[in-house]
Amino acid sequence: MVETSQTEIVLDHMLAHGSITSIEAFELYKITRISAVIYLLRHRDKLKINMTREPIPTASGKTKTFGVYTLEKPAPSIGLAA
């Protein structure tokens, strides 16, 4: 059986859903170091991935933030003649 790499899993998720959060990465795929996976996608695979922080309420009533990673889509080609 061929195992899918974490980078493939995260990239497939972002292509299918537009983004992935650190919470989704853990809950859906048990990926605990999403930032390391994103680093590889950015630097090794040369993908443009943006990160924003979103607030989430905690059980104690405080607010924490988590990262939302979004794959930047390339601009569509216009089809100009060379």
Buried (B, 14 or more C-beta within 10 A) or exposed (E): EEEEEBBEBBBEBBEEEEBBBBBBBEEEBEBEEBEEBBEBBBEEEEBEBEBEEEEEEEEEEEEEEBBBBBBEEEEEEEEEEE
